[in-house]
């Protein structure tokens, strides 16, 4: 990562209430279905696991990691 860059975990569609865990640490939660985005930079390690614990049997939408530049650049 470059100076000030952050890594965000994003999901286009979480089908219900959910908890998101990165490397065993809470990274965010949703109280209802919708989009998810969270800065997970502080949770990252050389190898990583991500879990979406969702109160729905429907599949997740597209999940991605985004590297975002500092605000104002």
C-alpha positions in Angstrom: 0.0 0.0 0.0 1.1 3.5 -0.7 1.1 6.2 2.0 -2.4 6.8 3.3 -4.0 4.1 1.2 -6.6 1.9 2.9 -8.1 -1.5 2.0 -11.9 -1.7 2.0 -14.0 -4.9 2.0 -17.1 -4.3 -0.1 -20.2 -6.4 -0.9 -22.7 -5.3 -3.5 -25.6 -7.1 -1.8 -25.9 -8.8 1.6 -29.3 -10.6 1.7 -30.1 -10.0 5.3 -28.7 -8.9 8.7 -25.1 -9.9 9.0 -21.9 -9.8 11.0 -18.6 -9.5 9.0 -15.4 -11.0 10.5 -11.9 -10.6 9.2 -9.2 -12.8 10.7 -11.4 -13.6 13.7 -12.0 -9.9 14.5 -15.4 -8.1 14.0 -15.1 -5.8 10.9 -18.7 -4.6 10.7 -22.4 -5.5 10.9 -25.6 -4.8 9.0 -29.0 -4.6 10.7 -30.8 -5.3 7.5 -30.2 -6.4 3.9 -28.1 -4.0 1.8 -24.7 -3.0 0.6 -21.6 -3.4 2.9 -18.4 -1.5 2.9 -15.8 -1.3 5.7 -12.1 -0.2 6.0 -10.4 -3.5 7.0 -6.8 -2.3 6.8 -6.1 -2.7 10.5 -7.4 -6.4 10.4 -5.1 -7.6 7.6 -2.3 -10.1 7.9 -0.1 -11.9 5.3 -2.9 -14.5 4.9 -6.5 -13.5 5.5 -9.9 -15.0 6.1 -13.2 -13.2 5.7 -16.6 -14.5 6.9 -20.1 -13.0 6.3 -22.4 -14.5 8.9 -25.8 -13.8 7.3 -29.3 -14.4 8.6 -30.5 -15.5 5.2 -30.1 -18.5 2.9 -29.8 -16.3 -0.2 -26.3 -15.9 -1.7 -24.1 -12.8 -1.2 -23.6 -10.3 -4.0 -20.2 -9.7 -5.5 -17.5 -9.3 -2.8 -14.3 -7.4 -3.5 -11.3 -5.7 -1.8 -10.7 -2.1 -2.9 -7.6 -0.1 -2.3 -8.7 3.5 -1.8 -6.5 6.6 -1.8 -6.6 9.1 1.0 -9.5 11.6 0.8 -8.8 14.6 -1.3 -6.3 13.0 -3.6 
